[in-house]
Amino acid sequence: MSESPSLIMVQFLNWVAERPRTREQAVEAWHSCPHISAWEDAIVGGYVRTENDGRRTIMLTPRGRAVLEQATVRALVTSAPRRRAAAESRRH
């Protein structure tokens, strides 16, 4: 994926990855206007799928898992210089 996912998309994918969720839970938890967009964008983008398992469980797709992993790596790389600077300032 060449462009970075939005913060709300990363939050949604993290939420899905935490534990099994049903479609009903997703709609209930992500019902406000910008949140429902993340839900819809995740489906359209192929980041999540709904399993036909009687509960309609939402799962990350391989693409969704990759987007989440990329966002995690980006966050770690971005925060590393700040952590080093903070450690340096504590030493002085």
Gaussian input, Z-matrix of N, CA and C with variables (Angstrom, degrees):
# hf/3-21g

backbone

0 1
 N
 C     1     B1
 C     2     B2     1     A1
 N     3     B3     2     A2     1     D1
 C     4     B4     3     A3     2     D2
 C     5     B5     4     A4     3     D3
 N     6     B6     5     A5     4     D4
 C     7     B7     6     A6     5     D5
 C     8     B8     7     A7     6     D6
 N     9     B9     8     A8     7     D7
 C    10    B10     9     A9     8     D8
 C    11    B11    10    A10     9     D9
 N    12    B12    11    A11    10    D10
 C    13    B13    12    A12    11    D11
 C    14    B14    13    A13    12    D12
 N    15    B15    14    A14    13    D13
 C    16    B16    15    A15    14    D14
 C    17    B17    16    A16    15    D15
 N    18    B18    17    A17    16    D16
 C    19    B19    18    A18    17    D17
 C    20    B20    19    A19    18    D18
 N    21    B21    20    A20    19    D19
 C    22    B22    21    A21    20    D20
 C    23    B23    22    A22    21    D21
 N    24    B24    23    A23    22    D22
 C    25    B25    24    A24    23    D23
 C    26    B26    25    A25    24    D24
 N    27    B27    26    A26    25    D25
 C    28    B28    27    A27    26    D26
 C    29    B29    28    A28    27    D27
 N    30    B30    29    A29    28    D28
 C    31    B31    30    A30    29    D29
 C    32    B32    31    A31    30    D30
 N    33    B33    32    A32    31    D31
 C    34    B34    33    A33    32    D32
 C    35    B35    34    A34    33    D33
 N    36    B36    35    A35    34    D34
 C    37    B37    36    A36    35    D35
 C    38    B38    37    A37    36    D36
 N    39    B39    38    A38    37    D37
 C    40    B40    39    A39    38    D38
 C    41    B41    40    A40    39    D39
 N    42    B42    41    A41    40    D40
 C    43    B43    42    A42    41    D41
 C    44    B44    43    A43    42    D42
 N    45    B45    44    A44    43    D43
 C    46    B46    45    A45    44    D44
 C    47    B47    46    A46    45    D45
 N    48    B48    47    A47    46    D46
 C    49    B49    48    A48    47    D47
 C    50    B50    49    A49    48    D48
 N    51    B51    50    A50    49    D49
 C    52    B52    51    A51    50    D50
 C    53    B53    52    A52    51    D51
 N    54    B54    53    A53    52    D52
 C    55    B55    54    A54    53    D53
 C    56    B56    55    A55    54    D54
 N    57    B57    56    A56    55    D55
 C    58    B58    57    A57    56    D56
 C    59    B59    58    A58    57    D57
 N    60    B60    59    A59    58    D58
 C    61    B61    60    A60    59    D59
 C    62    B62    61    A61    60    D60
 N    63    B63    62    A62    61    D61
 C    64    B64    63    A63    62    D62
 C    65    B65    64    A64    63    D63
 N    66    B66    65    A65    64    D64
 C    67    B67    66    A66    65    D65
 C    68    B68    67    A67    66    D66
 N    69    B69    68    A68    67    D67
 C    70    B70    69    A69    68    D68
 C    71    B71    70    A70    69    D69
 N    72    B72    71    A71    70    D70
 C    73    B73    72    A72    71    D71
 C    74    B74    73    A73    72    D72
 N    75    B75    74    A74    73    D73
 C    76    B76    75    A75    74    D74
 C    77    B77    76    A76    75    D75
 N    78    B78    77    A77    76    D76
 C    79    B79    78    A78    77    D77
 C    80    B80    79    A79    78    D78
 N    81    B81    80    A80    79    D79
 C    82    B82    81    A81    80    D80
 C    83    B83    82    A82    81    D81
 N    84    B84    83    A83    82    D82
 C    85    B85    84    A84    83    D83
 C    86    B86    85    A85    84    D84
 N    87    B87    86    A86    85    D85
 C    88    B88    87    A87    86    D86
 C    89    B89    88    A88    87    D87
 N    90    B90    89    A89    88    D88
 C    91    B91    90    A90    89    D89
 C    92    B92    91    A91    90    D90
 N    93    B93    92    A92    91    D91
 C    94    B94    93    A93    92    D92
 C    95    B95    94    A94    93    D93
 N    96    B96    95    A95    94    D94
 C    97    B97    96    A96    95    D95
 C    98    B98    97    A97    96    D96
 N    99    B99    98    A98    97    D97
 C   100   B100    99    A99    98    D98
 C   101   B101   100   A100    99    D99
 N   102   B102   101   A101   100   D100
 C   103   B103   102   A102   101   D101
 C   104   B104   103   A103   102   D102
 N   105   B105   104   A104   103   D103
 C   106   B106   105   A105   104   D104
 C   107   B107   106   A106   105   D105
 N   108   B108   107   A107   106   D106
 C   109   B109   108   A108   107   D107
 C   110   B110   109   A109   108   D108
 N   111   B111   110   A110   109   D109
 C   112   B112   111   A111   110   D110
 C   113   B113   112   A112   111   D111
 N   114   B114   113   A113   112   D112
 C   115   B115   114   A114   113   D113
 C   116   B116   115   A115   114   D114
 N   117   B117   116   A116   115   D115
 C   118   B118   117   A117   116   D116
 C   119   B119   118   A118   117   D117
 N   120   B120   119   A119   118   D118
 C   121   B121   120   A120   119   D119
 C   122   B122   121   A121   120   D120
 N   123   B123   122   A122   121   D121
 C   124   B124   123   A123   122   D122
 C   125   B125   124   A124   123   D123
 N   126   B126   125   A125   124   D124
 C   127   B127   126   A126   125   D125
 C   128   B128   127   A127   126   D126
 N   129   B129   128   A128   127   D127
 C   130   B130   129   A129   128   D128
 C   131   B131   130   A130   129   D129
 N   132   B132   131   A131   130   D130
 C   133   B133   132   A132   131   D131
 C   134   B134   133   A133   132   D132
 N   135   B135   134   A134   133   D133
 C   136   B136   135   A135   134   D134
 C   137   B137   136   A136   135   D135
 N   138   B138   137   A137   136   D136
 C   139   B139   138   A138   137   D137
 C   140   B140   139   A139   138   D138
 N   141   B141   140   A140   139   D139
 C   142   B142   141   A141   140   D140
 C   143   B143   142   A142   141   D141
 N   144   B144   143   A143   142   D142
 C   145   B145   144   A144   143   D143
 C   146   B146   145   A145   144   D144
 N   147   B147   146   A146   145   D145
 C   148   B148   147   A147   146   D146
 C   149   B149   148   A148   147   D147
 N   150   B150   149   A149   148   D148
 C   151   B151   150   A150   149   D149
 C   152   B152   151   A151   150   D150
 N   153   B153   152   A152   151   D151
 C   154   B154   153   A153   152   D152
 C   155   B155   154   A154   153   D153
 N   156   B156   155   A155   154   D154
 C   157   B157   156   A156   155   D155
 C   158   B158   157   A157   156   D156
 N   159   B159   158   A158   157   D157
 C   160   B160   159   A159   158   D158
 C   161   B161   160   A160   159   D159
 N   162   B162   161   A161   160   D160
 C   163   B163   162   A162   161   D161
 C   164   B164   163   A163   162   D162
 N   165   B165   164   A164   163   D163
 C   166   B166   165   A165   164   D164
 C   167   B167   166   A166   165   D165
 N   168   B168   167   A167   166   D166
 C   169   B169   168   A168   167   D167
 C   170   B170   169   A169   168   D168
 N   171   B171   170   A170   169   D169
 C   172   B172   171   A171   170   D170
 C   173   B173   172   A172   171   D171
 N   174   B174   173   A173   172   D172
 C   175   B175   174   A174   173   D173
 C   176   B176   175   A175   174   D174
 N   177   B177   176   A176   175   D175
 C   178   B178   177   A177   176   D176
 C   179   B179   178   A178   177   D177
 N   180   B180   179   A179   178   D178
 C   181   B181   180   A180   179   D179
 C   182   B182   181   A181   180   D180
 N   183   B183   182   A182   181   D181
 C   184   B184   183   A183   182   D182
 C   185   B185   184   A184   183   D183
 N   186   B186   185   A185   184   D184
 C   187   B187   186   A186   185   D185
 C   188   B188   187   A187   186   D186
 N   189   B189   188   A188   187   D187
 C   190   B190   189   A189   188   D188
 C   191   B191   190   A190   189   D189
 N   192   B192   191   A191   190   D190
 C   193   B193   192   A192   191   D191
 C   194   B194   193   A193   192   D192
 N   195   B195   194   A194   193   D193
 C   196   B196   195   A195   194   D194
 C   197   B197   196   A196   195   D195
 N   198   B198   197   A197   196   D196
 C   199   B199   198   A198   197   D197
 C   200   B200   199   A199   198   D198
 N   201   B201   200   A200   199   D199
 C   202   B202   201   A201   200   D200
 C   203   B203   202   A202   201   D201
 N   204   B204   203   A203   202   D202
 C   205   B205   204   A204   203   D203
 C   206   B206   205   A205   204   D204
 N   207   B207   206   A206   205   D205
 C   208   B208   207   A207   206   D206
 C   209   B209   208   A208   207   D207
 N   210   B210   209   A209   208   D208
 C   211   B211   210   A210   209   D209
 C   212   B212   211   A211   210   D210
 N   213   B213   212   A212   211   D211
 C   214   B214   213   A213   212   D212
 C   215   B215   214   A214   213   D213
 N   216   B216   215   A215   214   D214
 C   217   B217   216   A216   215   D215
 C   218   B218   217   A217   216   D216
 N   219   B219   218   A218   217   D217
 C   220   B220   219   A219   218   D218
 C   221   B221   220   A220   219   D219
 N   222   B222   221   A221   220   D220
 C   223   B223   222   A222   221   D221
 C   224   B224   223   A223   222   D222
 N   225   B225   224   A224   223   D223
 C   226   B226   225   A225   224   D224
 C   227   B227   226   A226   225   D225
 N   228   B228   227   A227   226   D226
 C   229   B229   228   A228   227   D227
 C   230   B230   229   A229   228   D228
 N   231   B231   230   A230   229   D229
 C   232   B232   231   A231   230   D230
 C   233   B233   232   A232   231   D231
 N   234   B234   233   A233   232   D232
 C   235   B235   234   A234   233   D233
 C   236   B236   235   A235   234   D234
 N   237   B237   236   A236   235   D235
 C   238   B238   237   A237   236   D236
 C   239   B239   238   A238   237   D237
 N   240   B240   239   A239   238   D238
 C   241   B241   240   A240   239   D239
 C   242   B242   241   A241   240   D240
 N   243   B243   242   A242   241   D241
 C   244   B244   243   A243   242   D242
 C   245   B245   244   A244   243   D243
 N   246   B246   245   A245   244   D244
 C   247   B247   246   A246   245   D245
 C   248   B248   247   A247   246   D246
 N   249   B249   248   A248   247   D247
 C   250   B250   249   A249   248   D248
 C   251   B251   250   A250   249   D249
 N   252   B252   251   A251   250   D250
 C   253   B253   252   A252   251   D251
 C   254   B254   253   A253   252   D252
 N   255   B255   254   A254   253   D253
 C   256   B256   255   A255   254   D254
 C   257   B257   256   A256   255   D255
 N   258   B258   257   A257   256   D256
 C   259   B259   258   A258   257   D257
 C   260   B260   259   A259   258   D258
 N   261   B261   260   A260   259   D259
 C   262   B262   261   A261   260   D260
 C   263   B263   262   A262   261   D261
 N   264   B264   263   A263   262   D262
 C   265   B265   264   A264   263   D263
 C   266   B266   265   A265   264   D264
 N   267   B267   266   A266   265   D265
 C   268   B268   267   A267   266   D266
 C   269   B269   268   A268   267   D267
 N   270   B270   269   A269   268   D268
 C   271   B271   270   A270   269   D269
 C   272   B272   271   A271   270   D270
 N   273   B273   272   A272   271   D271
 C   274   B274   273   A273   272   D272
 C   275   B275   274   A274   273   D273

   B1=1.4506
   B2=1.5157
   B3=1.3207
   B4=1.4430
   B5=1.5221
   B6=1.3172
   B7=1.4501
   B8=1.5229
   B9=1.3172
   B10=1.4571
   B11=1.5219
   B12=1.3275
   B13=1.4616
   B14=1.5300
   B15=1.3158
   B16=1.4590
   B17=1.5237
   B18=1.3139
   B19=1.4568
   B20=1.5223
   B21=1.3200
   B22=1.4608
   B23=1.5341
   B24=1.3385
   B25=1.4694
   B26=1.5252
   B27=1.3171
   B28=1.4713
   B29=1.5262
   B30=1.3247
   B31=1.4636
   B32=1.5258
   B33=1.3257
   B34=1.4607
   B35=1.5251
   B36=1.3233
   B37=1.4618
   B38=1.5340
   B39=1.3247
   B40=1.4641
   B41=1.5173
   B42=1.3061
   B43=1.4675
   B44=1.5245
   B45=1.3237
   B46=1.4702
   B47=1.5285
   B48=1.3222
   B49=1.4674
   B50=1.5274
   B51=1.3391
   B52=1.4660
   B53=1.5254
   B54=1.3297
   B55=1.4674
   B56=1.5215
   B57=1.3085
   B58=1.4661
   B59=1.5292
   B60=1.3042
   B61=1.4682
   B62=1.5163
   B63=1.3049
   B64=1.4601
   B65=1.5176
   B66=1.3178
   B67=1.4604
   B68=1.5218
   B69=1.3180
   B70=1.4627
   B71=1.5355
   B72=1.3260
   B73=1.4679
   B74=1.5293
   B75=1.3143
   B76=1.4666
   B77=1.5174
   B78=1.3048
   B79=1.4651
   B80=1.5275
   B81=1.3251
   B82=1.4691
   B83=1.5334
   B84=1.3153
   B85=1.4639
   B86=1.5232
   B87=1.3112
   B88=1.4648
   B89=1.5271
   B90=1.3188
   B91=1.4580
   B92=1.5268
   B93=1.3231
   B94=1.4597
   B95=1.5310
   B96=1.2813
   B97=1.4633
   B98=1.5346
   B99=1.3385
   B100=1.4731
   B101=1.5217
   B102=1.3270
   B103=1.4605
   B104=1.5223
   B105=1.3154
   B106=1.4668
   B107=1.5192
   B108=1.3180
   B109=1.4586
   B110=1.5273
   B111=1.3307
   B112=1.4693
   B113=1.5181
   B114=1.3117
   B115=1.4613
   B116=1.5251
   B117=1.3229
   B118=1.4649
   B119=1.5250
   B120=1.3245
   B121=1.4677
   B122=1.5255
   B123=1.3293
   B124=1.4679
   B125=1.5284
   B126=1.3087
   B127=1.4707
   B128=1.5246
   B129=1.3226
   B130=1.4688
   B131=1.5320
   B132=1.3366
   B133=1.4608
   B134=1.5132
   B135=1.3269
   B136=1.4585
   B137=1.5248
   B138=1.3361
   B139=1.4615
   B140=1.5240
   B141=1.3265
   B142=1.4655
   B143=1.5176
   B144=1.3168
   B145=1.4661
   B146=1.5240
   B147=1.3098
   B148=1.4524
   B149=1.5116
   B150=1.3206
   B151=1.4605
   B152=1.5309
   B153=1.2890
   B154=1.4547
   B155=1.5310
   B156=1.3337
   B157=1.4591
   B158=1.5277
   B159=1.3147
   B160=1.4463
   B161=1.5226
   B162=1.3165
   B163=1.4626
   B164=1.5224
   B165=1.3240
   B166=1.4652
   B167=1.5206
   B168=1.3156
   B169=1.4542
   B170=1.5217
   B171=1.3219
   B172=1.4618
   B173=1.5227
   B174=1.3128
   B175=1.4659
   B176=1.5238
   B177=1.3228
   B178=1.4668
   B179=1.5191
   B180=1.2995
   B181=1.4620
   B182=1.5247
   B183=1.3218
   B184=1.4674
   B185=1.5331
   B186=1.3208
   B187=1.4680
   B188=1.5324
   B189=1.3212
   B190=1.4600
   B191=1.5149
   B192=1.3256
   B193=1.4671
   B194=1.5361
   B195=1.3372
   B196=1.4668
   B197=1.5307
   B198=1.3310
   B199=1.4636
   B200=1.5209
   B201=1.3245
   B202=1.4563
   B203=1.5309
   B204=1.3216
   B205=1.4676
   B206=1.5257
   B207=1.3283
   B208=1.4713
   B209=1.5203
   B210=1.3185
   B211=1.4612
   B212=1.5210
   B213=1.3193
   B214=1.4566
   B215=1.5217
   B216=1.3170
   B217=1.4710
   B218=1.5236
   B219=1.3317
   B220=1.4643
   B221=1.5241
   B222=1.3285
   B223=1.4680
   B224=1.5241
   B225=1.3160
   B226=1.4646
   B227=1.5242
   B228=1.3222
   B229=1.4631
   B230=1.5201
   B231=1.3157
   B232=1.4603
   B233=1.5229
   B234=1.3202
   B235=1.4617
   B236=1.5269
   B237=1.3114
   B238=1.4650
   B239=1.5346
   B240=1.3328
   B241=1.4698
   B242=1.5309
   B243=1.3286
   B244=1.4640
   B245=1.5184
   B246=1.3364
   B247=1.4727
   B248=1.5247
   B249=1.3395
   B250=1.4734
   B251=1.5266
   B252=1.3289
   B253=1.4674
   B254=1.5261
   B255=1.3113
   B256=1.4718
   B257=1.5157
   B258=1.3270
   B259=1.4630
   B260=1.5256
   B261=1.3246
   B262=1.4633
   B263=1.5321
   B264=1.3242
   B265=1.4650
   B266=1.5270
   B267=1.3124
   B268=1.4685
   B269=1.5269
   B270=1.3073
   B271=1.4760
   B272=1.5211
   B273=1.3307
   B274=1.4784
   B275=1.4742
   A1=108.47
   A2=118.09
   A3=121.30
   A4=112.65
   A5=118.96
   A6=120.15
   A7=110.20
   A8=114.75
   A9=119.78
   A10=109.67
   A11=116.66
   A12=118.60
   A13=109.42
   A14=116.18
   A15=120.02
   A16=109.63
   A17=115.70
   A18=120.62
   A19=110.72
   A20=117.24
   A21=119.48
   A22=110.80
   A23=116.87
   A24=119.63
   A25=109.62
   A26=117.08
   A27=120.79
   A28=109.66
   A29=117.24
   A30=120.71
   A31=110.69
   A32=116.81
   A33=120.16
   A34=110.64
   A35=117.60
   A36=120.59
   A37=110.82
   A38=117.52
   A39=120.57
   A40=110.66
   A41=116.74
   A42=122.27
   A43=110.74
   A44=116.41
   A45=120.94
   A46=110.36
   A47=117.01
   A48=121.72
   A49=112.99
   A50=117.42
   A51=120.78
   A52=113.31
   A53=116.35
   A54=121.29
   A55=108.31
   A56=117.42
   A57=119.29
   A58=111.46
   A59=116.33
   A60=123.25
   A61=108.47
   A62=115.77
   A63=119.15
   A64=109.20
   A65=114.91
   A66=119.93
   A67=109.07
   A68=116.37
   A69=121.52
   A70=110.98
   A71=117.44
   A72=121.11
   A73=110.89
   A74=116.59
   A75=120.17
   A76=110.90
   A77=116.21
   A78=119.56
   A79=109.85
   A80=117.23
   A81=121.00
   A82=111.44
   A83=117.40
   A84=121.58
   A85=112.95
   A86=117.48
   A87=121.59
   A88=110.77
   A89=117.30
   A90=121.47
   A91=115.45
   A92=119.53
   A93=118.67
   A94=109.89
   A95=116.46
   A96=121.90
   A97=115.19
   A98=120.17
   A99=117.16
   A100=112.58
   A101=117.26
   A102=119.94
   A103=111.45
   A104=117.86
   A105=119.72
   A106=109.37
   A107=116.85
   A108=119.68
   A109=110.35
   A110=117.52
   A111=120.44
   A112=109.69
   A113=117.01
   A114=122.24
   A115=110.36
   A116=116.64
   A117=121.13
   A118=111.49
   A119=116.98
   A120=120.88
   A121=111.22
   A122=117.03
   A123=120.73
   A124=110.54
   A125=116.66
   A126=120.40
   A127=109.90
   A128=116.11
   A129=121.14
   A130=110.90
   A131=116.84
   A132=121.62
   A133=113.94
   A134=116.70
   A135=119.97
   A136=113.39
   A137=117.18
   A138=121.46
   A139=112.60
   A140=116.09
   A141=121.23
   A142=109.26
   A143=114.20
   A144=119.81
   A145=107.27
   A146=115.31
   A147=121.00
   A148=108.37
   A149=115.99
   A150=121.54
   A151=108.82
   A152=116.44
   A153=121.17
   A154=107.97
   A155=115.59
   A156=121.36
   A157=113.01
   A158=116.88
   A159=120.79
   A160=112.31
   A161=117.06
   A162=121.62
   A163=111.09
   A164=117.09
   A165=122.96
   A166=110.04
   A167=115.31
   A168=122.75
   A169=110.93
   A170=115.03
   A171=121.21
   A172=108.07
   A173=115.79
   A174=121.97
   A175=109.23
   A176=115.51
   A177=119.13
   A178=108.67
   A179=116.03
   A180=120.58
   A181=107.03
   A182=118.23
   A183=118.99
   A184=111.92
   A185=116.78
   A186=120.25
   A187=110.76
   A188=117.27
   A189=121.16
   A190=111.80
   A191=116.56
   A192=121.17
   A193=109.78
   A194=117.07
   A195=121.05
   A196=111.03
   A197=116.97
   A198=120.90
   A199=109.89
   A200=117.06
   A201=121.43
   A202=111.07
   A203=117.02
   A204=120.61
   A205=111.33
   A206=117.59
   A207=121.17
   A208=110.71
   A209=116.82
   A210=120.91
   A211=110.43
   A212=117.38
   A213=121.50
   A214=110.49
   A215=116.75
   A216=120.84
   A217=109.85
   A218=117.19
   A219=120.64
   A220=110.92
   A221=116.54
   A222=120.52
   A223=110.56
   A224=116.83
   A225=119.96
   A226=111.29
   A227=116.52
   A228=120.83
   A229=110.23
   A230=117.25
   A231=121.75
   A232=111.35
   A233=116.87
   A234=119.02
   A235=113.14
   A236=119.17
   A237=121.87
   A238=112.38
   A239=120.57
   A240=119.34
   A241=112.34
   A242=117.20
   A243=119.53
   A244=111.16
   A245=116.37
   A246=119.63
   A247=110.18
   A248=117.27
   A249=120.48
   A250=110.54
   A251=117.19
   A252=120.98
   A253=110.12
   A254=117.13
   A255=120.17
   A256=110.84
   A257=117.27
   A258=121.07
   A259=110.08
   A260=116.62
   A261=120.83
   A262=110.65
   A263=117.13
   A264=120.11
   A265=111.27
   A266=117.92
   A267=120.64
   A268=110.64
   A269=117.57
   A270=121.55
   A271=111.94
   A272=116.36
   A273=119.48
   A274=111.84
   D1=123.50
   D2=-174.01
   D3=-83.23
   D4=-33.62
   D5=179.92
   D6=-98.81
   D7=151.72
   D8=-179.28
   D9=-76.36
   D10=139.40
   D11=176.20
   D12=-71.30
   D13=154.65
   D14=177.79
   D15=-66.95
   D16=158.38
   D17=178.50
   D18=-59.42
   D19=-40.78
   D20=-179.45
   D21=-65.67
   D22=-33.09
   D23=177.32
   D24=-67.25
   D25=-43.72
   D26=178.44
   D27=-61.74
   D28=-41.99
   D29=177.90
   D30=-61.72
   D31=-42.99
   D32=179.28
   D33=-63.89
   D34=-45.84
   D35=-179.47
   D36=-64.06
   D37=-38.26
   D38=174.50
   D39=-61.45
   D40=-43.43
   D41=179.55
   D42=-59.82
   D43=-44.90
   D44=178.38
   D45=-64.48
   D46=-40.30
   D47=-175.86
   D48=-71.28
   D49=-23.77
   D50=-176.50
   D51=-57.41
   D52=-44.19
   D53=-178.94
   D54=-167.15
   D55=166.08
   D56=179.04
   D57=-58.06
   D58=134.25
   D59=179.19
   D60=-129.03
   D61=149.33
   D62=175.24
   D63=-95.13
   D64=162.66
   D65=177.46
   D66=-59.80
   D67=-40.28
   D68=179.09
   D69=-59.77
   D70=-43.28
   D71=177.71
   D72=-63.17
   D73=-40.15
   D74=-179.92
   D75=-64.58
   D76=-45.85
   D77=-179.80
   D78=-63.28
   D79=-41.01
   D80=179.98
   D81=-66.85
   D82=-45.84
   D83=-176.14
   D84=-75.09
   D85=-29.70
   D86=-174.07
   D87=-115.11
   D88=39.14
   D89=-172.78
   D90=-82.60
   D91=-20.36
   D92=-178.30
   D93=-70.03
   D94=160.61
   D95=-169.26
   D96=-51.64
   D97=-56.25
   D98=179.96
   D99=-68.06
   D100=-29.47
   D101=179.67
   D102=-69.62
   D103=-42.17
   D104=-179.33
   D105=-63.97
   D106=-31.03
   D107=176.14
   D108=-62.77
   D109=-40.62
   D110=177.87
   D111=-62.36
   D112=-42.64
   D113=178.19
   D114=-60.01
   D115=-49.88
   D116=-179.88
   D117=-65.86
   D118=-42.25
   D119=179.23
   D120=-63.45
   D121=-35.31
   D122=178.91
   D123=-66.13
   D124=-37.53
   D125=177.99
   D126=-69.59
   D127=-50.33
   D128=-178.82
   D129=-61.95
   D130=-39.27
   D131=-179.40
   D132=-74.68
   D133=-7.94
   D134=179.98
   D135=76.99
   D136=24.42
   D137=-179.29
   D138=-86.65
   D139=-26.47
   D140=178.28
   D141=-133.91
   D142=159.52
   D143=173.76
   D144=-141.04
   D145=157.64
   D146=177.54
   D147=-103.79
   D148=121.56
   D149=178.18
   D150=-77.58
   D151=141.28
   D152=176.66
   D153=-92.42
   D154=67.82
   D155=-173.81
   D156=-111.37
   D157=19.88
   D158=-178.13
   D159=88.44
   D160=-27.36
   D161=178.07
   D162=-106.25
   D163=-10.35
   D164=-176.05
   D165=57.40
   D166=55.03
   D167=-178.95
   D168=-70.82
   D169=136.27
   D170=177.99
   D171=-92.31
   D172=132.70
   D173=-179.20
   D174=-130.14
   D175=148.55
   D176=170.60
   D177=-71.20
   D178=141.32
   D179=172.33
   D180=-86.59
   D181=169.05
   D182=174.37
   D183=-55.03
   D184=-37.39
   D185=178.26
   D186=-65.82
   D187=-42.00
   D188=178.20
   D189=-63.87
   D190=-40.59
   D191=178.37
   D192=-64.40
   D193=-39.63
   D194=179.04
   D195=-65.25
   D196=-41.57
   D197=178.30
   D198=-62.59
   D199=-42.90
   D200=179.37
   D201=-64.82
   D202=-42.41
   D203=177.98
   D204=-64.56
   D205=-41.24
   D206=177.92
   D207=-62.08
   D208=-42.67
   D209=-179.94
   D210=-64.75
   D211=-37.85
   D212=178.48
   D213=-65.87
   D214=-44.78
   D215=178.54
   D216=-62.69
   D217=-45.00
   D218=179.03
   D219=-58.67
   D220=-42.66
   D221=-179.80
   D222=-63.90
   D223=-40.78
   D224=179.40
   D225=-66.49
   D226=-43.41
   D227=-179.66
   D228=-65.79
   D229=-40.68
   D230=-179.09
   D231=-67.74
   D232=-37.32
   D233=-176.53
   D234=-83.95
   D235=-15.73
   D236=-178.01
   D237=-58.43
   D238=-48.09
   D239=179.42
   D240=-61.35
   D241=-35.87
   D242=178.71
   D243=-67.27
   D244=-38.99
   D245=178.27
   D246=-65.54
   D247=-40.64
   D248=178.25
   D249=-64.08
   D250=-43.37
   D251=-179.73
   D252=-63.99
   D253=-40.73
   D254=178.32
   D255=-64.26
   D256=-40.60
   D257=179.33
   D258=-65.76
   D259=-40.65
   D260=178.25
   D261=-62.96
   D262=-43.07
   D263=-178.12
   D264=-67.07
   D265=-29.62
   D266=177.34
   D267=-72.34
   D268=-29.50
   D269=179.99
   D270=-72.55
   D271=-26.95
   D272=-174.93
   D273=-98.50

